[in-house]
Amino acid sequence: MSLPPNYAGYYRIHLLAEDDDYPDIDQVSSFLYDFNLLYEFSRVIVDPEYSSYRFSRYSGFRNQKRIGEDDKLKLDLLSQGSPLELIALVTAIPAAAATLWALTQTAEKIRNWH
C-alpha cells in the first residue's frame, strides 16, 4: 500500500505510551500484538463485510486470517524508546471509523482499570 504524502483517505492512530522506564522488547512485542488483535477483533465485530466471521478458540492465534490485507493496520512510525510512540494508518471508510470508536472505548476502559 503506497500512501499519499498528506495521508488523504487514511485515519492516523497515534499512541504515546506513558512509562517512566524503558520497556523490554518482549513487552513491546506483546503490546503490538495485543493492540493489533484488539483492532482486528473490533473490525470483525463492527464491519458488515466480516459478518460471516466466526470466533473460535484459535481466533487469537498469530497465523489466523481475520481481516483482508486492505483493512489491516499499516505502520507509519514506531519509535522504540521511553516513551514508546506508534503511528498506525487505516483506510478511512465508515467501517474503520466504527472500529476506531470501539477500539478507543476499549482502550479507555483498560486505561482506567484498577
N, C-alpha and C positions, 0 to 999 in steps of 0.2 A: 504494500500500500504506500504510494507516494503522497505526501501531504503538501498542500499549497503553503507558501510562506506565511500566510496570515491565518492559517488554520480554519478557514471558512468551511463550514459544513461539519465541524467536529466539536464535541464537548471536551473541555480540558478538566481533568480531575487533578487537583493539586493537593498533595498531602505533605505535611511537615510534622515529623514526629517530635514529641516533647519528652526528652530524656536527658538526664544530666550525665549519663555515662555513654561510652562507646559501645554499641551493640555487638554481640558476637555474630559471626557470619550465619550460624545456624538459626539465630533469632531473626535475622533479616530474611533469610530464605523462607522460614516458616511464615513470617508476616506477609511476604509477597504472595506465597501460595494461598494463604487464607484469604487475603484481600481479593485475589483473582477468583477464588472459589465462591466467595460471597457475591461478587459481581455476577458470575455465571449462573449461580443458583437464582439470584434475583431476576436475571434476564429470562430464564426459562419459566419462571413463575408469572411474570407480568407481560411477556411478549406473546401475542396470539400465534405468531409463527411457530412457537415451540409448544403449543398446547398438547401435542401428542407425546411430549417427553414424559417418561415415567421414571421417577426416582427409585433407586434400588440401593441395596447395601454397598454397591460398587460405585455409586454416583460421585463420591468424593475422591475416587482413585485418580492418580495423576494422569493416566493414559486414557481416561474416558473422554469421549467426544460429547460435549454438552451443547455447544453452540457452533454456528458456522464461522469460518475464517473472517468474514467481513464484520461480524458482530463482536469479535474478541477485542479486549483492551490492547492498545498499542502503546509501547513505551516511548515517551518523548524524552524524559530525563530521569535518571536515578543517580542521586548523589549519596554515596556511602560515606557517612561521617556522623558527627553528632552536632546538630540533629540530622536525621535521615530525611531526605527530600525525594519525593516521587511525583512526576507528572505523567499521567496516562491520558490517552486520547481514545474516543469512541465516536463513531459516525453519528451525527446529530439527526436522529429520527425520533418520532414520538415514543416508540418502544424503549429507546435508550434513555429518554427523559424520565419515563416512568421507572425504569430500572435504577437510575441515579437517585431518584427520590427515595425508593425503597432502600437503596444502599446507604444513603445519608441517614435515614431514620434508624437503621440497624446500627450503624457506626455510633450514632449519638447515644443509643441505649447502652452499647458496650462501653463507651467512654464514661458514662455516668454510673456504671455498675460498681457496687461497693466491694 
